[in-house]
C-alpha cells in the first residue's frame, strides 16, 4: 500500500509538472520573423571575419550616414563601414605613446557617433574618448575602484567581457558589464562565478549584482561559457539578462534596483535538458575541460538577448544541436529566436537553419534584425540576412 501511495504521488506530481510546462510553453503566436534582403560587409585583407564585437550607429550632422563598427581581433583596431555600401570608411587606431596613448582595444561601445567607450582587457580599464577632438577624456581602471558585493562578501575586481552578446550598457554615467569575478565565501572558499558589474563613473565605485541566487553560488561546468548576456531598454531604464542555463529572463530596474524574472523559454527544450545544471558540481567528480566543452556543444542552451527599440520587442536566441556534423566533424546547431513584447510576454518563436550563427554577429537597424550567416566560400566578406518583424 505505501508503494501504491508513493507511486500515486509521483504520478500526480508528474501530471502537475507536465501541466505547468504546458502552461509555460503555451502562448499566443502573434508575431513572426521573415527573412529578407542580404547585407554583405566587405573586409580588407588584414581584417578577420569576426562578429565578436559589432555595433550599428545612427549618423549625426558631424558624422553623416549610418555606419557599422566592427572590432578587428587581428590588430585590435575598430573598423568603420558605410552601412549603405558595406565598404570600409576608416579605421580607428590609437597611439601607443604620447598624451593620448592607449593600450590596444579589446572591446568598445559608441555612446554617440562622436563619443566612444574603449575597454582594455589586460588592465581591466575603460576609457572614454572624444573622437572629434581625438582626445582621451578619462581612464577608469577597475583595479582602483572600490569593489564590493551586495552581501558584503569579499571579491576581487570584476573581469568584464565586452562583445556583441555582452555589450557595455551605458546610462546616466553608469556602465553595466557582465563577466567573471572571484568570489570568496565566508569560509574563505573561492569560486569563479558569473556576475553583472555596475560601474559608477561619478563615484568610482563598482558593484557586483547577483542576478539569480539559484545559479550564482554554484560552480558550473565549462565556466568560460557561462557568461551573462545582456541588453538595455533605455526608455524604461531596464536591463535584461539572459543566462545560458535558465528558461527565465532576469531584469534590473535601474531606478529602484529591483530584480525580477520572467519565463522566456523555448518550446523545443526545457531547463532540465540543459544538464548538468540540476546538480551542484562542487564535488570532485567534475569531468575534464575537453569533456565539458563537448558536453556544452551536445546540449541546448540560451544565448544572446537584445532589445529592438524600433519595434519595442526583445529577441532571445537559443541553440539546439541539430544532430548533423560539419565537414570538420563539429556538431552543428539549430538557432532559435524567441520574440517577446515589452511586458516580456512571448509572442513568437522561429527556428533557423544551422547556417546562422547564434553566438556572434547580430545588430538591429530601423529595417530589422540582422543575423550573421556562415560564410564558407569567401573569407573577405561577412554575410547577414535582415529579418523583419511581421504580424502573423
C-alpha angles and dihedrals in degrees: 000000000000087000091054091047093051091045090052090049091051091046093051090044089053091051090049092049092048090048091051092049091049091051091049093048095044113093139147106260104216102147135053138176119239122201113235139160126356125238122204124201111206111215128200123237095268098046120096117223092246131151092189093118122013130158133179112214128192113229127241136198090274092048107024121198129038117275142191119225120206130185112226110212092193095071100000095241125140113239119207116206131192101242094207092058105021089230131131115265100176146325123245109219130169129216118249092212136041135045094309096042119139134183115247115293121250098177141357146193129195111225086183134344088273101038124065135185112211127195127205115196102200093053095033089226137141123211129193112213130192105219095192092058094029089227135134109239100191142337120226111194110189091213089069094051126099100248125194143151129235095252092047093247114151117256138167119242117291122268102215127197119213115197144124090277093040105038124173107261111211126191134147096352092310129113123206117199134163130217141103135320133185104241118202112198130207091272090051090253111153128217134171105229139176115250145161116242123206111202115197106204093192097054098028090232129138120202124190112217124208105223096182125008089197092069104020105080097039121100102236127204120252091015098193089066094054098083121143113243116212147184137177136229100203095185092058093030091233129144117206125201132196119200117200093228101043132085088206133079116221124215134198119204101215093202097050103022090231117152118208135173133216131190109251103156132148122253088222097067141002135226090261089064090062096080143215092029094095086070129062104235098204093116129091097259095086114137120237123274094259091052089048091053092050090048090052093055092044095057135058122256141166123250137170127015120194134179119228106210093186095059097021096233137118125233119205119188129206135176131219124184109254095206092241127105132214126241088266090056095252122144112255119220134208114229119224126196118201117197121209131177124230090275089056093249112149110242103166148000129196134184118222127201119260090258090087128080116235097185105046142027116038135131138167128232133170086270098056149276114326116207124188120243124210110258115204103165107047123038092186095071141054115213125208136179121215112226116198124204113241135179112247 
